[in-house]
Amino acid sequence: MSNVLIKPIPQTEKCFLDESIQDKMEYPGGSMLLGERFSFQLAFQLDEGDPLRKVGFLSVEGPLAPYITFQRVDNVPVRNPLYCGKDDGKYLRTQPGLYPDLLRPITDKNWIYITKELQALWIDIRVPENMEGGVYPIHFVLRGHENELLAQTDFTAEIIPAALPKQTLQMTQWFHPDCLAVYYHVDIFSDRHWEIMESFLQTAVDNGINMILTPVFTPPLDTAKGHERPTVQLVDVTKTADGWSFGFEKLQRWVAMCDKVGVQYFEISHLFTQWGAHHAPKIMANTDAGYQQIFGWDTDAAGEDYREFLNAFLPALIEEMNQLGAGNRMVFHLSDEPGGDKLESYLAAKEGVKEALSEQTVMDALSDFSFYEKGAVKTPVVSIDHIEPYLEAGLDNLWAYYCCCQCEQVSNRFLSMSTARNRIIGAQLYKYNIAGFLQWGYNFYFTEGSMEFCDPYMCTDGGYWVPAGDAFSVYPAPDGTAYETIHLLGFTAALYDMRAFALAEKLCGRQAVMDILESCGEITFKQYPTDQTFVLEVREKINRLIAENI
């Protein structure tokens, strides 16, 4: 037997190159529900005294073999593991280095390189929804070039014959079509661009993202003042002698694409600039002088010209979305993350669209409670480190979000954080009956203010702007598809957890679920067990509760 070490470890582990396999938690088996993507890892490493590397071929034996796929866990460069150097003492690492995150599908018949550095394979089990329940043994075998046995290990998967209910949480991670066009060097809204967008959206939907930011105009997000992002405007605007006319052909194609991949909700891009609603987004139009920009940084958000335009555009947009069968599936934004000192400008901008949006859901990300208290935002999307006053107020339909600033005490998905800290958000959202969740970076490949493009394989922090893991959750593959990441799938697991909690609640009542979730003490957004065993044990207990009551 070769001195290759291999063992199954949970999804919640992270294997850094300079660590030892001996220090990783062994995970001999776990349970899953029907309709769930069940994930764990195989850690592997050469023991001392072997050559620098070996090449091995991994195979799997057992009745679940047809339903098992492998991905290689690749390490990516992390220059900026913390936000503004803030460290709450609960990070895995705080120094620059190579961090495990990128999941790259294995090609060439599952050949892998084995070295003295600790590495891992990501294993997924996806069984048919009519799969018979039971305990299934899985045997992994690693062989060398000459078919010699290098290593082998076992895993036991229990399938509980109960289907996960549908996800009720509305979930959005902001989708950035311009970043895809720039990365792949394709024209915006060319046929190839549409193909790439559809592929990235399918991966998003597969991971529980069911609401998509829809750029009726180029979103005024993360754009330095006076600067502009590439134009991704789905609505054609024409200035006429009588006012305005609108073409919705690209929007129709967008809705059809989203319906095809399973998007449920449409998040209309912001009508005013970020952080206070002072200006209009960049809007292009056909005019007597040609195709040109008609609104932007030089436009007063509350000015009469832009107000008249919006009151022509919004009724036309709403009518079009109703005709497309999406009118009751959309929400609107005014300005992202307005601070407390921006209340006046926000209210002035809102006044101009109050009538046009009177029957629509309008929501914005914010932290300042005064915006809700004074009626500026009826459906707040609240940062999880400022959410307590909103919880105390007993809001219905409360949304939550996190971004780079939520870096101390609370859950987030930074690469420097444990996957358990990422995944605990499912228990928190369930406990507080949160209706929706927002995170801004599904595929943002620009620097701060969108001043420059940055290669995500080399720059994971937006140019030393945000912690690695904040700006994007998928990598652009060479063929125009999206590579997944550990920090994306950590959140996906949280969504599966929520669905399992909902099923257990239906079978046994909410208190039975909460007794399991808070078996180690009260869970809040800032207080929760940080050990990876907790989220694993909670889910196993929930699965057992379901199994005993179906």
LUMKE-933624 format. One record per residue (C-alpha): x, y, z. Coordinates in pm, 1 decimal. Each point is the difference from the previous one (the first is absolute). Example, Ala and Ser with C-alpha at 12.3 -4.5 7.8 and 13.67 -1.06 7.14 Angstrom:
BEGIN
((1230.0; -450.0; 780.0)) ((137.0; 344.0; -66.0)) 
This chain:
BEGIN
((0.0; 0.0; 0.0)) ((131.4; 343.2; -95.0)) ((30.7; 260.1; 272.1)) ((-283.2; 215.8; -135.3)) ((-229.5; 119.6; 277.1)) ((-368.4; 50.9; -77.0)) ((-312.6; 48.3; 208.7)) ((-350.0; 147.1; -30.6)) ((-49.2; 334.5; 171.2)) ((-312.4; 219.4; 28.2)) ((-101.3; 281.1; -229.9)) ((76.8; 240.6; 282.2)) ((375.3; -74.8; 5.4)) ((253.0; 205.1; -198.0)) ((329.2; -158.0; -104.0)) ((288.2; 246.3; -10.6)) ((312.0; -118.3; -179.8)) ((224.2; 23.3; 307.1)) ((-229.1; -205.2; 225.5)) ((3.1; -368.9; 84.5)) ((-274.5; -246.0; -82.7)) ((33.8; -132.2; 353.6)) ((-146.7; 324.3; 134.1)) ((-316.4; -19.7; -209.9)) ((-326.7; -131.1; 138.0)) ((-84.3; -344.7; -132.5)) ((-352.2; -22.2; -140.4)) ((-91.2; -364.4; -61.7)) ((-359.6; 62.6; -102.8)) ((-303.9; 222.9; -3.6)) ((-367.8; 13.9; -89.9)) ((-187.4; 184.4; -271.0)) ((-354.3; 67.3; -114.2)) ((-139.9; -48.3; -346.8)) ((50.4; 300.8; -225.3)) ((315.8; 102.8; 183.5)) ((352.8; 35.5; -130.1)) ((205.0; -166.3; 272.0)) ((366.1; 103.8; 16.2)) ((311.7; -109.3; 183.1)) ((370.8; -14.0; -81.0)) ((279.8; -251.3; -41.7)) ((325.4; 131.8; 144.6)) ((321.4; -153.0; -131.5)) ((370.8; 46.4; 57.8)) ((329.3; -183.6; -50.5)) ((151.3; -124.9; 320.1)) ((362.8; 72.6; 80.2)) ((267.0; -186.2; -196.8)) ((-177.0; -10.6; -337.4)) ((94.7; 183.6; -321.9)) ((-113.8; 356.8; -55.5)) ((-318.6; -115.0; -168.0)) ((-200.8; -293.8; -125.5)) ((-272.2; -17.6; -261.0)) ((-310.7; -190.0; 93.6)) ((-331.1; -102.5; -153.9)) ((-303.3; 18.7; 230.5)) ((-292.0; -235.3; -44.2)) ((-312.5; -57.8; 205.9)) ((-179.2; -325.4; 67.1)) ((-348.0; -62.1; 136.5)) ((-364.9; 45.6; -99.8)) ((24.3; 380.6; 21.2)) ((297.8; 19.0; -239.1)) ((-210.5; 126.7; -295.8)) ((-117.1; 292.8; 211.0)) ((340.7; 116.0; 125.9)) ((214.5; 273.7; -156.9)) ((346.5; 134.0; 87.5)) ((148.5; 348.3; -6.9)) ((354.1; 100.2; 89.0)) ((40.0; 258.1; 275.4)) ((247.2; 255.1; -132.3)) ((179.4; 259.4; 208.5)) ((-30.5; 365.9; -101.0)) ((210.1; 303.8; 89.8)) ((-134.6; 200.5; 293.6)) ((172.7; 332.6; 59.1)) ((-275.9; 153.5; 208.4)) ((-154.5; -248.0; 247.5)) ((-152.0; 265.9; 230.9)) ((-211.3; 312.0; -40.5)) ((203.4; 301.1; 108.5)) ((211.2; -230.9; 215.3)) ((-292.0; -80.1; 232.0)) ((49.4; -334.4; 176.1)) ((-250.6; -132.6; 253.0)) ((221.3; -296.1; 85.7)) ((-224.1; -250.2; -180.4)) ((166.8; -8.9; -341.8)) ((182.7; -307.5; -126.3)) ((289.4; 214.2; -120.5)) ((76.5; 369.6; -16.6)) ((314.2; 6.5; -213.2)) ((32.4; 11.1; -380.4)) ((57.0; -333.0; -167.8)) ((-160.0; -275.3; -204.9)) ((-348.4; -91.9; 119.6)) ((-215.7; -296.4; -111.2)) ((-314.1; 110.8; -184.5)) ((-24.5; -56.1; -376.8)) ((-174.4; -321.7; -103.3)) ((121.4; -119.3; -337.7)) ((-160.4; -305.4; -162.5)) ((245.3; -284.7; -45.4)) ((73.4; -96.1; -358.9)) ((227.4; -264.8; -156.6)) ((-177.8; -294.7; 162.8)) ((34.5; 121.4; 358.2)) ((379.7; 22.4; 4.8)) ((125.3; 197.4; 298.0)) ((344.1; 107.3; 118.6)) ((93.6; -100.6; 353.3)) ((271.1; 194.5; 181.7)) ((124.7; 56.1; 352.7)) ((-225.3; 304.8; 17.2)) ((-349.2; -65.3; 136.5)) ((-263.4; 4.1; -273.0)) ((-363.6; -99.5; -38.4)) ((-265.2; -114.1; -242.6)) ((-354.4; 128.8; 26.7)) ((-250.0; -285.2; -18.9)) ((-366.6; 50.3; -88.4)) ((-279.7; -254.8; 21.5)) ((-317.1; 75.6; -193.4)) ((-252.7; -282.6; 2.0)) ((-330.1; -21.8; -190.7)) ((-306.1; 118.6; 188.7)) ((-144.4; -351.5; -15.4)) ((311.7; -157.9; 156.2)) ((-78.4; -263.3; 258.7)) ((94.9; 93.7; 353.8)) ((267.9; -191.0; 182.5)) ((367.4; -14.9; 92.5)) ((238.1; -14.6; -295.2)) ((371.7; -86.4; 24.6)) ((239.6; 188.2; -228.2)) ((354.3; -120.9; -65.1)) ((263.2; 234.1; -144.0)) ((309.1; -149.2; -161.8)) ((311.0; 191.4; -106.3)) ((228.6; -180.8; -244.9)) ((322.2; 96.3; -172.4)) ((125.5; -11.1; -359.9)) ((61.9; -374.2; 13.8)) ((-334.7; -66.8; 167.4)) ((175.6; -44.0; 333.3)) ((-206.9; 73.6; 306.6)) ((100.1; 333.8; 154.4)) ((-275.6; 49.7; 255.9)) ((-362.2; -78.0; 74.3)) ((-266.1; 117.3; 238.8)) ((-370.5; -41.5; 73.3)) ((-298.5; 225.6; 55.4)) ((-355.3; -84.7; 99.3)) ((-290.0; 205.3; -132.7)) ((-344.5; -36.6; 150.7)) ((-286.7; 106.4; -221.6)) ((-311.9; 99.4; 192.4)) ((-306.8; -53.5; -222.5)) ((-145.5; 346.1; 49.7)) ((21.8; 280.4; -253.4)) ((121.3; 346.0; 89.4)) ((-279.4; 257.2; -33.6)) ((43.4; 285.9; -243.3)) ((210.6; 293.1; 108.2)) ((-213.2; 285.2; 132.0)) ((283.8; 244.7; 71.9)) ((38.0; 257.0; -275.7)) ((370.4; 11.0; -78.0)) ((198.4; 234.7; -220.9)) ((366.6; 43.8; -72.7)) ((52.3; 285.9; -236.8)) ((68.2; -117.3; -353.3)) ((234.9; 218.2; -207.4)) ((-34.4; -56.8; -377.8)) ((263.1; 263.2; -83.1)) ((269.8; -191.6; 187.7)) ((-68.8; -307.1; -212.8)) ((19.2; 196.8; -324.1)) ((332.4; 155.0; 100.3)) ((152.8; -326.2; 120.9)) ((-98.1; -201.6; -306.8)) ((63.1; 282.3; -250.7)) ((-348.2; -23.5; -149.4)) ((-235.5; 276.9; -107.5)) ((-269.8; 80.7; 253.2)) ((-325.7; -172.9; -92.5)) ((161.3; -190.5; -284.0)) ((-120.4; -357.9; -40.4)) ((315.0; -126.4; 174.4)) ((-58.6; 240.1; 290.4)) ((-353.2; -135.4; 41.4)) ((135.0; -358.1; 1.5)) ((254.0; 84.3; 270.1)) ((-255.4; 186.2; 210.7)) ((-240.6; -292.9; -18.7)) ((269.4; -241.4; 116.8)) ((96.4; 219.8; 296.3)) ((-365.6; 48.5; 90.9)) ((-59.3; -374.9; -7.6)) ((279.5; -50.7; 252.0)) ((-150.2; 276.0; 212.7)) ((-344.1; -163.1; -0.8)) ((153.8; -340.6; 73.9)) ((140.8; 156.9; 317.0)) ((-323.0; 149.9; 129.2)) ((17.9; 345.8; -157.6)) ((-356.9; 59.5; -114.6)) ((-6.9; 377.9; -52.0)) ((214.0; 173.8; -263.4)) ((106.1; 363.9; -24.9)) ((-150.3; 110.6; -330.8)) ((181.6; 291.0; -169.1)) ((-279.7; 191.6; -164.7)) ((267.9; 272.2; 9.7)) ((368.8; -39.8; 80.7)) ((-4.9; -51.7; 378.7)) ((147.3; 297.9; 189.3)) ((187.4; -232.2; 235.5)) ((365.6; 12.9; 105.0)) ((70.9; 272.9; -251.7)) ((235.4; 284.1; 87.9)) ((-156.3; 343.9; -36.4)) ((56.9; 129.9; -351.6)) ((94.5; -347.1; -120.8)) ((-221.9; -248.0; -182.3)) ((-33.2; -374.5; -40.6)) ((-51.6; -166.6; -339.8)) ((-354.2; 51.8; -121.4)) ((-227.2; -294.5; 75.7)) ((-340.0; 155.2; -62.5)) ((-282.4; -239.4; -77.4)) ((-252.5; 270.1; -94.6)) ((41.5; 202.9; -319.1)) ((-93.4; 365.1; 53.1)) ((-95.1; 245.4; -273.4)) ((-57.4; 368.7; 49.6)) ((-295.7; 108.3; -215.1)) ((-169.0; 329.2; -68.0)) ((-282.2; -110.8; 226.9)) ((216.6; -137.0; 280.5)) ((143.4; -350.1; 21.7)) ((-41.6; -340.9; -154.9)) ((146.3; -327.4; 124.9)) ((111.1; -321.6; -165.3)) ((-13.4; -313.6; 211.4)) ((141.3; -265.8; -235.7)) ((313.3; -62.5; 209.4)) ((-201.1; -1.2; 321.9)) ((-232.1; -258.8; -153.6)) ((299.8; -218.3; -83.1)) ((133.9; 49.7; 354.3)) ((-326.5; -110.8; 161.6)) ((-22.2; -300.7; -232.4)) ((357.5; -98.4; 88.4)) ((-65.7; 35.7; 371.4)) ((-321.7; -201.0; -22.5)) ((189.0; -272.7; -187.1)) ((262.5; -47.4; 273.2)) ((-247.9; 30.1; 286.2)) ((27.5; 357.9; 126.4)) ((-311.3; 84.3; 200.5)) ((38.3; 371.2; 74.9)) ((129.4; 310.5; -175.5)) ((182.4; 273.1; 188.9)) ((-24.3; 316.9; -208.0)) ((329.4; 189.7; 9.8)) ((24.9; 314.1; 209.8)) ((-168.4; 313.4; -129.2)) ((248.9; 231.4; 174.0)) ((366.9; -3.8; 87.5)) ((144.9; -189.3; 294.9)) ((44.2; 138.3; 352.8)) ((-262.7; 271.4; -1.5)) ((-199.4; 31.7; -324.6)) ((163.2; 322.8; -115.2)) ((20.3; -75.2; -373.2)) ((-148.3; -207.3; -279.7)) ((158.7; -317.2; -136.6)) ((162.5; 9.2; -340.8)) ((-280.6; -13.8; -256.3)) ((59.5; -11.6; -373.8)) ((-258.9; 102.8; -259.6)) ((-58.7; 52.8; -368.4)) ((-41.8; 372.8; -60.2)) ((1.2; 238.2; -294.6)) ((372.4; 40.2; 67.8)) ((61.0; -374.2; -8.6)) ((44.4; -268.8; 264.4)) ((126.8; 173.9; 311.9)) ((-14.0; 18.9; 376.1)) ((-295.9; 201.8; 124.4)) ((25.5; -47.9; 377.8)) ((283.7; -73.5; 239.1)) ((229.5; 162.2; 253.8)) ((-101.3; 348.6; -112.9)) ((-369.7; -72.8; 56.6)) ((-172.9; 109.2; 319.5)) ((-188.0; -305.6; 124.7)) ((-291.3; 214.8; 113.7)) ((11.7; 229.7; -301.6)) ((-303.2; 55.1; -218.6)) ((150.0; -147.1; -320.4)) ((89.1; -334.0; 155.4)) ((-324.4; -10.6; 195.5)) ((-201.8; 42.4; -320.3)) ((205.0; -269.7; -169.0)) ((-54.8; -251.4; 281.8)) ((-370.7; 67.6; 7.9)) ((-15.0; -86.0; -368.5)) ((231.7; -299.9; 27.1)) ((-122.7; -176.5; 314.1)) ((-364.2; -50.8; -109.9)) ((124.7; -130.9; -335.3)) ((242.3; -238.1; 174.2)) ((-264.4; -127.7; 240.6)) ((-245.5; -58.8; -285.0)) ((266.6; -190.2; -198.1)) ((95.4; -218.5; 296.1)) ((-368.3; -75.4; 60.0)) ((-33.0; -112.9; -361.4)) ((307.6; -221.0; 43.8)) ((-156.5; -167.6; 303.1)) ((257.6; 153.1; 233.3)) ((-189.0; 297.0; 136.7)) ((-70.7; -164.4; 334.0)) ((356.6; -132.4; 24.5)) ((198.5; 323.2; 8.5)) ((129.9; 243.8; 258.0)) ((145.7; 348.9; -41.8)) ((299.6; 178.7; 150.5)) ((58.2; 372.8; 40.0)) ((352.7; 38.7; 145.6)) ((234.0; -255.0; 152.6)) ((122.8; 47.6; 358.3)) ((-105.3; 359.2; 69.4)) ((151.3; 127.6; 324.1)) ((-187.3; 185.6; 271.8)) ((116.6; 337.1; -131.7)) ((-151.5; -81.7; -341.3)) ((-358.4; -27.4; 116.1)) ((-98.9; 334.7; -151.0)) ((138.7; -76.4; -346.7)) ((-147.4; -350.1; 10.3)) ((-347.0; 131.4; 85.1)) ((23.9; 266.1; -270.9)) ((81.0; -262.9; -262.2)) ((-270.4; -232.5; 130.1)) ((-262.4; 273.2; -20.1)) ((46.2; 16.2; -377.3)) ((-94.1; -366.1; -53.8)) ((-247.2; -41.0; 285.2)) ((-305.6; -14.8; -222.9)) ((155.5; -218.8; -270.3)) ((117.4; -257.6; 256.6)) ((-295.4; 27.7; 237.8)) ((-101.9; -363.2; -54.5)) ((353.2; -142.2; -30.1)) ((238.5; -145.6; 257.4)) ((290.2; 240.4; 54.3)) ((294.9; -118.6; 208.4)) ((349.6; 125.1; 70.3)) ((302.7; -115.7; 194.5)) ((61.2; 214.8; 306.3)) ((126.6; 4.1; 356.1)) ((-150.9; 314.9; 147.9)) ((-327.3; -77.6; 182.2)) ((-125.1; 354.7; -54.7)) ((-66.0; -77.5; -368.5)) ((-260.3; -253.5; 101.8)) ((-118.9; 191.2; 305.2)) ((-80.5; 306.6; -210.5)) ((-167.3; -201.8; -276.0)) ((267.5; 49.4; -265.7)) ((39.9; -375.2; -61.3)) ((-291.9; -232.6; 69.5)) ((189.6; -317.6; -95.0)) ((349.5; 41.5; 143.0)) ((291.7; -228.0; -88.6)) ((202.7; 28.2; 318.8)) ((366.2; -75.1; 64.8)) ((17.1; -286.1; 249.1)) ((219.2; 195.2; 242.5)) ((-265.5; 275.1; 28.3)) ((-311.9; -215.2; -10.1)) ((-96.9; -7.0; 370.3)) ((-228.9; 309.5; -1.7)) ((-187.8; -139.1; -299.5)) ((-45.9; -334.8; 171.4)) ((-127.2; 173.1; 312.9)) ((-246.9; 196.7; -212.6)) ((-150.7; -327.3; -120.2)) ((7.8; 77.2; -371.8)) ((-171.0; -230.3; -244.9)) ((186.1; -81.5; -321.2)) ((337.1; 105.6; 144.0)) ((302.4; -52.3; -225.3)) ((365.7; -24.4; 103.6)) ((336.3; 42.4; -169.0)) ((371.7; 1.4; 55.1)) ((295.5; 141.0; -189.1)) ((359.8; 88.5; 83.9)) ((-86.1; 206.2; 308.7)) ((-162.6; -291.3; 181.8)) ((336.3; -134.3; 112.5)) ((-16.7; -24.8; 379.9)) ((-207.1; -249.0; 203.7)) ((-253.0; -69.2; -277.5)) ((-13.0; -262.6; -273.3)) ((151.9; 67.5; -340.6)) ((163.9; -184.6; -288.4)) ((356.5; 136.1; -4.6)) ((263.1; -254.3; -97.4)) ((174.7; 63.6; 331.9)) ((-310.9; -113.7; 189.7)) ((-99.7; -357.7; 72.2)) ((-275.9; -158.7; -205.9)) ((-185.2; -61.4; 326.5)) ((-12.3; 376.3; 55.9)) ((-136.8; 34.9; -353.2)) ((-257.8; -278.4; 36.9)) ((-140.0; 106.9; 339.8)) ((-195.0; 275.1; -180.5)) ((-263.7; -262.0; -85.0)) ((-86.7; -53.7; 366.6)) ((-5.0; 375.8; 61.4)) ((-226.1; 80.2; -295.2)) ((-233.9; -280.8; 101.8)) ((-23.1; 108.2; 363.7)) ((-94.2; 357.9; -85.4)) ((-231.7; -83.6; -293.8)) ((202.7; 211.9; -238.8)) ((-181.1; 28.5; -334.4)) ((294.5; 69.7; -228.1)) ((375.6; 32.0; -14.6)) ((228.4; 213.6; -216.9)) ((371.5; -11.6; -71.9)) ((147.3; 235.8; -255.7)) ((270.8; -204.5; -172.0)) ((-92.1; -301.9; -209.4)) ((250.9; 84.2; -274.0)) ((151.4; 345.8; 52.2)) ((338.9; 2.7; -174.0)) ((81.2; 372.0; 21.6)) ((198.2; 203.3; 250.3)) ((-146.2; 254.2; 241.5)) ((-223.7; 244.9; -180.2)) ((18.7; -218.8; -311.4)) ((306.1; 195.7; -103.7)) ((183.3; -302.0; -142.8)) ((-54.9; -363.3; -88.0)) ((179.2; -253.8; 218.0)) ((68.2; -362.5; -87.3)) ((-183.7; -199.8; 270.0)) ((259.6; -277.1; -15.2)) ((269.2; 246.9; 104.3)) ((-196.8; 260.7; 195.0)) ((-258.8; -125.4; 247.6)) ((-42.4; 328.6; 187.1)) ((-108.4; 260.1; -256.8)) ((341.2; 166.7; 13.5)) ((61.7; -10.6; 378.2)) ((-354.1; 132.0; 42.1)) ((-200.5; -278.6; 168.0)) ((88.3; -330.7; 166.8)) ((44.8; -294.5; -233.9)) ((-334.2; -172.3; -36.4)) ((-210.3; 315.7; 3.0)) ((8.9; 117.6; -362.8)) ((-84.5; -324.3; -177.6)) ((-117.9; -353.5; 71.0)) ((76.1; -161.2; -337.2)) ((297.7; -1.8; -234.2)) ((-29.5; 34.2; -378.6)) ((95.0; -330.1; -163.1)) ((167.5; 1.1; -344.0)) ((-310.6; -139.0; -171.3)) ((-233.1; 272.9; 128.0)) ((-140.8; -195.5; 293.6)) ((41.3; 80.2; 368.4)) ((235.2; -180.9; 235.9)) ((-146.3; -31.6; 349.6)) ((182.6; 76.0; 325.3)) ((7.6; -129.9; 355.2)) ((-140.0; 326.6; 130.2)) ((-293.3; -17.7; -244.0)) ((-82.5; -359.0; 94.7)) ((30.9; 78.6; 369.8)) ((-293.7; 237.1; -40.1)) ((-182.5; -248.7; -221.7)) ((25.3; -252.0; 284.7)) ((-158.9; 260.0; 229.7)) ((-294.1; 23.9; -240.3)) ((-36.4; -379.5; 3.2)) ((7.7; 14.9; 379.8)) ((-285.4; 251.7; 1.5)) ((-210.2; -225.8; -221.3)) ((69.3; -294.2; 230.7)) ((-97.4; 212.7; 301.3)) ((-326.7; 87.8; -176.3)) ((-78.6; -367.8; -62.3)) ((77.6; -91.7; 361.0)) ((-222.4; 286.0; 117.5)) ((-286.4; -127.1; -215.2)) ((38.0; -347.5; 148.7)) ((79.1; 81.8; 363.4)) ((-62.5; 367.8; 65.4)) ((224.7; 302.9; 15.0)) ((98.3; -46.0; 363.1)) ((149.4; -342.4; -71.5)) ((221.8; 157.0; -264.9)) ((100.9; 290.6; 222.3)) ((86.8; -239.6; 283.3)) ((257.0; -160.7; -231.2)) ((131.8; 328.5; -140.3)) ((50.1; 149.7; 344.1)) ((115.1; -315.2; 175.9)) ((330.9; 174.7; 75.4)) ((-155.5; 333.6; 94.2)) ((-186.4; 283.8; -161.2)) ((82.8; 78.2; -362.6)) ((-6.6; 359.9; -118.4)) ((168.3; 169.6; -293.9)) ((297.2; 80.5; 222.7)) ((-5.8; -295.5; 237.8)) ((28.9; -359.9; -120.1)) ((227.8; -304.8; 34.7)) ((302.6; 33.3; -225.3)) ((120.7; -361.4; 5.5)) ((-56.0; -177.3; -330.5)) ((-144.3; -301.7; 177.2)) ((-301.8; 205.3; 107.0)) ((-149.5; 59.1; -346.3)) ((69.4; -362.1; -92.3)) ((-158.7; -139.9; 316.4)) ((-301.3; 231.1; -26.9)) ((-72.4; -118.3; -351.5)) ((39.7; -366.3; 93.3)) ((-241.1; 46.2; 292.7)) ((-250.4; 175.0; -228.1)) ((29.4; -281.3; -253.7)) ((-53.5; -257.0; 276.2)) ((-307.2; 188.6; 121.2)) ((-138.9; -9.0; -353.2)) ((81.9; -369.4; -45.0)) ((-182.1; -89.3; 321.4)) ((-314.3; 191.4; -92.8)) ((-61.9; -70.2; -368.9)) 
